[in-house]
Amino acid sequence: MLNKISFVGAGSMAESIIAGIIHERHLHAEQIHVTNKDNKERLERLQERYQVQCTTDRKESITDADVIILSMKPHDLTSAVEAIKQYITPNQVVVSVLAGISIEQISSIVGENIPIIRAMPNTSSSIGYSATAIARGKGVTEEQLNDIISLFGTIGTTTIIQEKDMHTVTGLSGSGPAYIYYLAEAMEEAAVKSGLDKDVANELIMQTIIGAGEMLKRSGESAEVLRKKITSPNGTTQAGLETLEQYNFQNAIKDCVKSARERSIELGENKKR
């Protein structure tokens, strides 16, 4: 059972996770501590919004925390960890939600005797719908792993993966919500240009995306099978899909995930230099 968790970094990902944990009542606000380098205004906003414990006193934030979540920007990793590592003990588990940064790289800074887990949630964690992948480092006990699975399980689904797959996961589900939002933007623009009220369009788009997701989840059928079921010969769906094919839609999506994956690899390589 977790009594205290501490976020090092107070950006959008940290806030999304905090919001989800508070919303699902997995921990009380006073059990969640947040610190960052020097942005007091950001800490004050988080404290006001979620009543969590925010401070620039790193020792106060880190001491006695069961879990320390690294949620700063990847390029700030070294300076941020150097500032707190003297307060970290082997009884604590460090969880990184940083894109591209390996367990080995983190261990080289924080210390090889510190248990480390990598997690890749997405911003849907703020409403309890994240898809979080978790990779376990050496020295992590079953109890610690289960605590992290439970923690991230309150903000969505969790999947245990090999760390070598984390770059792909980052490009797929880590960045995935933005791809869906981009699609929704285009659908909205098309609807409005055709004369549909923007609010009506948004309502229909939202429910369409939710419904399609639930069909993928509940039907037990693949995306391909579901697509073919609703594509009648010479029908409206076929006409729309043929236009997507003309614009190489599937290849664009494949290259999109590939590019995000490659950027994740670059972020890790840059930290090695």
C-alpha positions as CSV (number, residue, x, y, z in Angstrom):
1,M,0.0,0.0,0.0
2,L,1.3,3.4,-1.0
3,N,1.4,6.2,1.6
4,K,3.3,8.8,-0.4
5,I,4.2,9.4,-4.0
6,S,6.4,12.3,-5.2
7,F,6.4,13.8,-8.7
8,V,9.7,15.4,-9.9
9,G,8.4,17.6,-12.7
10,A,5.1,19.3,-12.9
11,G,4.2,19.4,-16.6
12,S,1.2,18.2,-18.5
13,M,1.9,14.4,-18.0
14,A,2.4,14.8,-14.3
15,E,-0.9,16.8,-14.1
16,S,-2.8,14.2,-16.1
17,I,-1.6,11.4,-13.8
18,I,-2.4,13.4,-10.7
19,A,-5.8,14.3,-12.0
20,G,-6.6,10.7,-12.7
21,I,-5.4,9.5,-9.3
22,I,-7.4,12.2,-7.5
23,H,-10.5,11.5,-9.6
24,E,-10.4,7.8,-8.9
25,R,-9.6,8.4,-5.2
26,H,-6.7,6.0,-5.2
27,L,-4.8,8.3,-3.0
28,H,-5.7,11.3,-0.9
29,A,-4.4,14.7,-2.1
30,E,-2.1,15.0,0.9
31,Q,-0.3,11.8,-0.1
32,I,0.7,13.3,-3.4
33,H,3.8,15.5,-3.5
34,V,5.1,17.6,-6.4
35,T,8.4,19.4,-6.9
36,N,10.1,21.0,-9.8
37,K,13.2,23.0,-10.6
38,D,12.0,26.6,-9.9
39,N,8.6,27.2,-11.4
40,K,6.7,28.2,-8.3
41,E,3.8,29.5,-10.2
42,R,3.2,26.1,-11.8
43,L,3.3,24.4,-8.4
44,E,0.9,26.9,-7.0
45,R,-1.6,26.2,-9.8
46,L,-1.4,22.5,-9.2
47,Q,-1.8,22.9,-5.4
48,E,-4.8,25.2,-5.9
49,R,-6.4,22.9,-8.5
50,Y,-5.8,19.5,-6.8
51,Q,-4.9,20.4,-3.2
52,V,-1.7,18.2,-3.6
53,Q,1.5,19.0,-1.6
54,C,3.7,21.2,-3.7
55,T,7.2,22.5,-2.8
56,T,10.6,23.4,-4.2
57,D,12.2,21.8,-1.2
58,R,13.4,18.6,-2.9
59,K,14.4,16.9,0.4
60,E,10.9,17.4,1.8
61,S,9.3,16.0,-1.3
62,I,11.5,13.0,-1.8
63,T,12.0,11.8,1.8
64,D,9.8,8.9,2.8
65,A,8.1,8.7,-0.6
66,D,7.2,5.1,-1.6
67,V,7.3,6.0,-5.3
68,I,9.2,8.8,-7.0
69,I,7.9,9.6,-10.5
70,L,10.3,11.3,-12.9
71,S,8.0,13.5,-15.0
72,M,10.3,16.3,-16.1
73,K,11.4,16.9,-19.7
74,P,13.9,14.4,-20.9
75,H,16.6,17.0,-21.4
76,D,16.2,18.0,-17.7
77,L,16.7,14.5,-16.4
78,T,20.4,14.7,-15.4
79,S,20.1,18.0,-13.5
80,A,16.8,17.0,-11.9
81,V,18.1,13.6,-10.6
82,E,21.4,15.0,-9.5
83,A,19.5,17.4,-7.3
84,I,17.5,14.7,-5.5
85,K,19.6,11.5,-5.6
86,Q,21.1,12.1,-2.2
87,Y,17.6,11.7,-0.7
88,I,16.7,8.5,-2.6
89,T,17.0,5.1,-0.9
90,P,16.9,1.5,-2.1
91,N,13.6,1.1,-0.3
92,Q,12.0,3.5,-2.8
93,V,11.1,2.8,-6.4
94,V,11.7,5.3,-9.1
95,V,9.2,5.4,-12.0
96,S,10.1,7.2,-15.2
97,V,7.4,8.4,-17.6
98,L,10.1,10.0,-19.9
99,A,10.0,9.2,-23.6
100,G,13.2,7.6,-24.9
101,I,15.2,7.4,-21.7
102,S,16.2,3.8,-20.8
103,I,16.4,2.3,-17.3
104,E,20.1,1.9,-17.8
105,Q,20.5,5.6,-18.4
106,I,18.5,6.5,-15.3
107,S,20.3,4.0,-13.2
108,S,23.7,5.5,-14.2
109,I,22.5,8.8,-12.7
110,V,20.4,7.8,-9.7
111,G,22.5,4.7,-8.7
112,E,22.5,1.0,-9.6
113,N,21.0,0.0,-6.3
114,I,17.8,1.9,-6.8
115,P,14.8,0.0,-8.3
116,I,13.6,1.6,-11.5
117,I,10.4,1.1,-13.6
118,R,9.5,2.7,-16.8
119,A,5.9,3.6,-17.5
120,M,4.4,5.2,-20.6
121,P,0.9,6.4,-19.9
122,N,-0.9,9.0,-22.1
123,T,-2.8,12.2,-21.3
124,S,-6.2,10.3,-21.2
125,S,-5.0,9.3,-17.7
126,S,-6.6,12.5,-16.5
127,I,-10.1,10.9,-16.9
128,G,-9.1,7.3,-16.1
129,Y,-8.7,6.1,-19.7
130,S,-4.9,5.9,-20.2
131,A,-3.3,3.0,-21.9
132,T,-0.1,2.5,-19.8
133,A,2.8,0.2,-20.7
134,I,5.1,-0.8,-17.9
135,A,8.7,-2.2,-18.1
136,R,10.4,-3.6,-15.1
137,G,14.0,-2.9,-14.2
138,K,16.4,-5.1,-12.2
139,G,15.9,-5.1,-8.4
140,V,12.2,-4.3,-8.5
141,T,10.3,-6.5,-6.1
142,E,7.0,-8.1,-6.9
143,E,5.4,-5.9,-4.3
144,Q,6.8,-2.8,-5.9
145,L,5.8,-3.9,-9.3
146,N,2.3,-4.7,-8.1
147,D,2.1,-1.3,-6.4
148,I,2.9,0.5,-9.7
149,I,0.5,-1.7,-11.7
150,S,-2.2,-0.8,-9.1
151,L,-1.3,2.9,-9.2
152,F,-1.5,3.2,-13.0
153,G,-4.4,0.8,-13.1
154,T,-6.5,3.5,-11.4
155,I,-6.0,5.8,-14.5
156,G,-6.7,3.2,-17.2
157,T,-5.4,-0.1,-18.4
158,T,-1.9,-1.4,-17.8
159,T,0.2,-3.7,-20.0
160,I,3.6,-5.3,-19.0
161,I,6.1,-5.1,-21.8
162,Q,9.8,-5.7,-22.5
163,E,11.7,-2.4,-22.3
164,K,13.0,-2.9,-25.9
165,D,9.4,-2.3,-27.0
166,M,9.0,1.0,-25.2
167,H,10.0,3.2,-28.2
168,T,7.2,1.6,-30.3
169,V,4.7,2.0,-27.4
170,T,5.6,5.7,-27.1
171,G,4.9,6.2,-30.8
172,L,1.7,4.1,-30.6
173,S,-0.3,4.8,-27.4
174,G,1.9,7.4,-25.8
175,S,1.4,9.9,-28.7
176,G,-1.8,8.1,-29.9
177,P,-4.4,10.4,-28.5
178,A,-3.0,13.3,-30.5
179,Y,-3.5,11.3,-33.8
180,I,-7.1,10.8,-32.9
181,Y,-7.6,14.4,-32.1
182,Y,-6.0,15.3,-35.4
183,L,-8.5,13.0,-37.2
184,A,-11.4,14.6,-35.2
185,E,-10.2,18.1,-36.2
186,A,-10.4,17.1,-39.9
187,M,-13.8,15.5,-39.5
188,E,-15.2,18.6,-37.8
189,E,-13.8,20.9,-40.5
190,A,-15.4,18.7,-43.2
191,A,-18.7,18.7,-41.4
192,V,-18.8,22.5,-40.9
193,K,-17.8,23.2,-44.5
194,S,-20.8,21.0,-45.5
195,G,-23.1,23.2,-43.4
196,L,-23.4,21.2,-40.2
197,D,-23.5,23.0,-36.9
198,K,-20.1,22.8,-35.2
199,D,-21.6,21.6,-31.9
200,V,-23.7,19.0,-33.6
201,A,-20.7,17.8,-35.5
202,N,-18.6,17.5,-32.4
203,E,-21.2,15.5,-30.6
204,L,-21.5,13.1,-33.5
205,I,-17.7,12.8,-33.9
206,M,-17.1,12.2,-30.2
207,Q,-19.7,9.4,-30.0
208,T,-18.5,7.9,-33.3
209,I,-14.9,7.6,-31.9
210,I,-16.1,6.3,-28.5
211,G,-18.4,3.7,-30.3
212,A,-15.7,2.5,-32.6
213,G,-13.3,2.1,-29.6
214,E,-15.9,0.1,-27.7
215,M,-16.6,-2.1,-30.7
216,L,-12.9,-2.9,-31.0
217,K,-12.8,-3.6,-27.3
218,R,-16.0,-5.7,-26.9
219,S,-16.6,-7.4,-30.2
220,G,-13.5,-9.6,-30.2
221,E,-13.1,-8.9,-33.9
222,S,-10.2,-7.2,-35.6
223,A,-10.3,-3.7,-37.0
224,E,-10.1,-5.1,-40.5
225,V,-13.2,-7.3,-40.0
226,L,-15.2,-4.5,-38.4
227,R,-14.3,-2.2,-41.3
228,K,-15.3,-4.7,-43.9
229,K,-18.6,-5.4,-42.1
230,I,-19.8,-1.8,-42.5
231,T,-18.4,-1.3,-46.0
232,S,-21.2,-2.1,-48.5
233,P,-20.2,-2.3,-52.1
234,N,-20.7,1.0,-53.9
235,G,-21.9,2.5,-50.6
236,T,-21.1,5.7,-48.8
237,T,-18.5,4.1,-46.6
238,Q,-16.7,2.6,-49.5
239,A,-16.6,6.0,-51.3
240,G,-15.0,7.6,-48.2
241,L,-12.5,4.8,-47.8
242,E,-11.5,4.9,-51.4
243,T,-10.6,8.6,-51.0
244,L,-8.5,7.8,-48.0
245,E,-6.7,5.1,-50.0
246,Q,-6.0,7.7,-52.7
247,Y,-4.3,9.8,-50.1
248,N,-2.4,6.8,-48.8
249,F,-4.0,7.1,-45.4
250,Q,-2.8,3.9,-43.9
251,N,0.8,4.5,-45.0
252,A,0.6,8.0,-43.5
253,I,-0.5,6.5,-40.1
254,K,2.2,3.9,-40.3
255,D,4.8,6.6,-41.0
256,C,3.3,8.7,-38.2
257,V,3.9,6.0,-35.6
258,K,7.3,5.2,-37.1
259,S,8.4,8.9,-36.8
260,A,7.3,9.1,-33.2
261,R,9.1,5.9,-32.4
262,E,12.3,7.2,-34.1
263,R,12.0,10.5,-32.2
264,S,11.8,8.5,-28.9
265,I,15.0,6.7,-29.9
266,E,16.7,10.1,-30.7
267,L,15.8,11.4,-27.3
268,G,17.5,8.5,-25.6
269,E,20.6,8.8,-27.9
270,N,20.8,12.6,-27.2
271,K,21.0,11.8,-23.4
272,K,24.0,9.5,-24.0
273,R,26.1,12.3,-25.6
